[in-house]
Structures are given as structure tokens and as C-alpha cells.
């Protein structure tokens, strides 16, 4: 590495400036790429948190389903009982 720097020091100034520009550009692109990748990840995590907050728990879903089945069964039983009690 130090030998490469020494070779670079011996080159004309326009070559050193061009090399400095490209190294700076590559480092800039690397920093922007890392920033973009971490930004995308943090946005995905925040979206997942919002989805999890709005999603009901499995136990609540089961309770609601069985509650609906129970209410429907009670309503059907009552519908059958009414004609029987009214007819006698």
C-alpha cells in the first residue's frame, strides 16, 4: 500500500487529482449505498410494526368465530322453539 502511494506521489498532479476524485467518488457511493440499505430496512421494520399493531390476536379471532357460531345456533334453536310453543 505504501509503495503504491509512493508511486502515486511521483505521478503528475493531474493524475493524482483524478485518482483522488475517483477514490472520493467510490467512497461516497459506498456511504450512500450503506445509508440507503439501512434506511430501507428501518422503513420495512416500521411498516411491520404497524401491521402487527392492527392485526388481532389469534385468540381473539377464535373467540369471535366461536361466539358467532354460538349466537347463530341459539337463534336457530329459538326459531324452532317459537312455532312449537305457539302451536300448543
Sine and cosine of phi, psi and omega as CSV:
sin_phi,cos_phi,sin_psi,cos_psi,sin_omega,cos_omega
0.00,0.00,-0.72,0.70,-0.01,-1.00
-0.92,0.39,-0.55,0.84,0.05,-1.00
-0.91,0.41,-0.62,0.78,0.02,-1.00
-0.91,0.42,-0.64,0.77,0.03,-1.00
-0.91,0.42,-0.64,0.77,0.04,-1.00
-0.90,0.44,-0.67,0.75,0.05,-1.00
-0.89,0.46,-0.64,0.76,-0.01,-1.00
-0.92,0.40,-0.58,0.82,0.03,-1.00
-0.91,0.42,-0.46,0.89,-0.03,-1.00
-0.99,0.16,-0.24,0.97,-0.03,-1.00
-0.98,0.18,0.28,-0.96,0.01,-1.00
-0.90,0.43,0.32,-0.95,-0.10,-1.00
-0.90,0.43,-0.57,0.82,0.00,-1.00
-0.91,0.42,-0.54,0.84,0.05,-1.00
-0.94,0.33,-0.64,0.77,0.02,-1.00
-0.92,0.40,-0.65,0.76,0.02,-1.00
-0.90,0.43,-0.67,0.74,0.01,-1.00
-0.89,0.46,-0.68,0.73,0.02,-1.00
-0.90,0.44,-0.67,0.74,0.02,-1.00
-0.89,0.45,-0.63,0.77,0.02,-1.00
-0.89,0.46,-0.74,0.68,-0.03,-1.00
-0.92,0.38,-0.62,0.79,0.05,-1.00
-0.91,0.42,-0.68,0.73,0.03,-1.00
-0.89,0.45,-0.68,0.74,0.02,-1.00
-0.89,0.46,-0.69,0.73,0.01,-1.00
-0.90,0.44,-0.67,0.74,0.03,-1.00
-0.91,0.42,-0.64,0.77,0.04,-1.00
-0.88,0.48,-0.72,0.69,0.02,-1.00
-0.88,0.47,-0.65,0.76,0.03,-1.00
-0.89,0.46,-0.70,0.71,0.01,-1.00
-0.90,0.44,-0.70,0.71,0.01,-1.00
-0.90,0.44,-0.65,0.76,0.01,-1.00
-0.89,0.45,-0.72,0.70,0.03,-1.00
-0.89,0.45,-0.69,0.73,0.03,-1.00
-0.87,0.49,-0.71,0.70,-0.03,-1.00
-0.90,0.44,-0.67,0.74,0.00,-1.00
-0.90,0.43,-0.65,0.76,0.01,-1.00
-0.96,0.28,-0.54,0.84,0.05,-1.00
-0.91,0.41,-0.69,0.72,0.01,-1.00
-0.88,0.47,-0.64,0.76,0.01,-1.00
-0.92,0.40,-0.68,0.73,-0.02,-1.00
-0.92,0.39,-0.55,0.83,0.05,-1.00
-0.93,0.36,-0.62,0.78,0.04,-1.00
-0.90,0.43,-0.66,0.75,0.00,-1.00
-0.90,0.44,-0.66,0.76,0.00,-1.00
-0.93,0.37,-0.57,0.82,0.06,-1.00
-0.92,0.39,-0.65,0.76,0.02,-1.00
-0.90,0.43,-0.61,0.80,0.02,-1.00
-0.91,0.42,-0.68,0.74,0.03,-1.00
-0.89,0.46,-0.66,0.75,0.01,-1.00
-0.91,0.42,-0.67,0.75,-0.01,-1.00
-0.91,0.42,-0.58,0.81,0.01,-1.00
-0.92,0.39,-0.57,0.82,-0.06,-1.00
-1.00,0.03,-0.15,0.99,-0.03,-1.00
-1.00,0.00,0.81,-0.58,0.03,-1.00
-0.94,0.33,0.38,-0.92,-0.01,-1.00
-0.95,0.31,0.42,-0.91,0.01,-1.00
-0.87,0.49,-0.55,0.83,-0.01,-1.00
-0.93,0.37,-0.60,0.80,0.04,-1.00
-0.92,0.39,-0.63,0.78,0.03,-1.00
-0.89,0.45,-0.72,0.69,0.03,-1.00
-0.88,0.47,-0.68,0.73,0.02,-1.00
-0.87,0.50,-0.70,0.71,0.01,-1.00
-0.90,0.43,-0.67,0.74,-0.01,-1.00
-0.90,0.44,-0.76,0.65,-0.01,-1.00
-0.93,0.37,-0.52,0.86,0.09,-1.00
-0.91,0.42,-0.67,0.75,0.04,-1.00
-0.91,0.42,-0.67,0.74,0.02,-1.00
-0.89,0.45,-0.69,0.73,0.00,-1.00
-0.89,0.46,-0.71,0.70,0.00,-1.00
-0.90,0.44,-0.64,0.77,0.04,-1.00
-0.91,0.42,-0.66,0.75,0.01,-1.00
-0.90,0.43,-0.67,0.74,0.02,-1.00
-0.89,0.45,-0.65,0.76,0.00,-1.00
-0.91,0.41,-0.64,0.77,0.02,-1.00
-0.93,0.37,-0.62,0.78,0.04,-1.00
-0.90,0.44,-0.69,0.72,0.03,-1.00
-0.90,0.44,-0.61,0.79,0.01,-1.00
-0.91,0.42,-0.55,0.84,0.03,-1.00
-0.98,0.22,-0.60,0.80,-0.04,-1.00
-0.93,0.37,-0.62,0.78,-0.08,-1.00
-0.83,0.55,-0.79,0.62,0.00,-1.00
-0.90,0.44,-0.52,0.85,-0.01,-1.00
-0.93,0.36,-0.69,0.72,-0.03,-1.00
-0.96,0.27,-0.57,0.82,0.00,-1.00
-0.96,0.28,-0.48,0.88,-0.03,-1.00
-0.97,0.22,-0.42,0.91,-0.05,-1.00
-1.00,-0.09,0.00,0.00,0.00,0.00
